[in-house]
């Protein structure tokens, strides 16, 4: 079994951070504007498999009209991008992102409807309260990408 899935999730969230402009003054005064969004770009082996997998999880979207090797999928306010990597080994993939939601149990129930297995690749891990203050679950897609989905626990 791949050990990358056991890393502490808060570190994974760093992979999906926004870039701040380069001047020192701008960096010192920068703040996220309403509408700013961070979008993970994940590798995938097959556009057809990726579209089928994520559509079963409630995402909508398709291959990019100007680049068939690139796909954009959305589910509510969440947007995921995928780029072609046909030689990707799912068992050796370290790509992932953390998606914060307001109703993790509702999202988990909706995604369980896709009937993903509990082991292997792809899979869905159980939802649960974590010692780092999040209630979360994880999905590993058919290309080995890890999506942790969670919400902040009340103090």
N, C-alpha and C positions, 0 to 999 in steps of 0.2 A: 504494500500500500504506500502511496505517495505521502511523504512526511510534511510537505509544504502546507497541507491543509491544517496542520496542528499549530501553526504560528499564531501568536497573539494578534487578534483582529485589528486593534487600533493602529498597528503598523501598516496594515494593508491599505487603510484609508489614505495614507500619505501618497500612495501611487496615483490617486485621483485628485491631486491638488491643483488649484488654478495658478497660473503664472501672474506675477506682479510686474508692472512696468519697471524699466531698468534704472531710471535716475534715482539718486539717493532721496531727494525730496519727495518724489512720487511714491517711493517705497515707504517712506516714513508716514505719509498721509493716506495711503491707499486703503480703501475699504470696498467690500463687495457692493455692487449696485444691485438694486432690485432688477431681477431678470438675468443677472449673471448666472452662468450654469457651468458646471464641470461635467464633461462627458468622457467616460472611459472608452478607449479604443483597444479592443481585444483581438487576439489572433484567432483564426478559425481555419479548419481544414477544408470544409465544404460549404459553399453558400446554401445549397439545397438542404443539407442536414441542419445547418444553423437556423435557417428560416423555419423549418418544420419544428425544431426543438423549441424555439422561443415563441412561436405562434401558439403552441400547446400550453405555454405558460401565460398566455394572455397578451403577448406583445403583438403589435402590428408593424408592418413595414416591408421593405423589399430591398433588392440590390439597388445600388445607386444607379440612376439612369445614364450617367456618363462613365461609370466604372463598374463593370459586372463583378469585379473582385472585391468590392466594398459594399457593406450593407449597413443600413440605419434602421433600428427598431425602437419602438416606443411603447411604453405601458404607463398611462397617466402622464405624470411629469418626468418619469424616468426615461432617459434616452441612452441607448448603447450603440456603439459603432463597432464594426468588425472588419478586419482586413484579411486578405488572402495569405495563408501560410500552409500550402498543401502538404509540406513535409513535416508539419507539427506532430510531435509525439504527445498525445494527451496525458500519458503517465509522467511526462517530464515537463509539462507546462506549469510555469510559476506565475502566470498572469492572473489578475483578479482585481476586484474592487469591492468597496463597502457601500451599500445603499441604505441610507437612513429613511425610515418610513414612520408614519404616525400610528399605524395599526398593524403591527407585525403579525399578530395572530390571524387577522383577516387575510393578509397577503399570503401567509403560510397555507391557510385553508384553500385559498384559490389555486395556489401552485401545486398543492397535493393532488388536486383534481387531474393533473397531468399523469398521475400514476407512475412517477419516477421510482426506480428502485432505491433501497436504503444503503446499498453498497455498490462499489465499482464506479465506473465512469460510463454514462452520466449517473448522478444520484442526487437525492435530497436528504439532508441531515435533519434530525428533529429540532424543533424550536425549544428554547429553554433560557432560563436566566443565567447570565454569566457573571463571574466575580468582578469583571471590569465595569459593571453597571449597565449592561445592555441585555435586552431580551432579544435573541436572534436565532437564525437558522442559516444554513448554507446550502447552496446548489452548486454542483459541479456539472458543467455542460459537456456536450459530446466532444469538444475539443480540449477539455481539461481546465477551462477557465473556472476560477472560484468566484462566486458571488455570495458575499455574506450580506444578509438582509436583517436589519435590526432596528430597535427603537430604544431610547433611553429609559431606564427604569426610574420610577419615582423614588426620590430620596426617603 
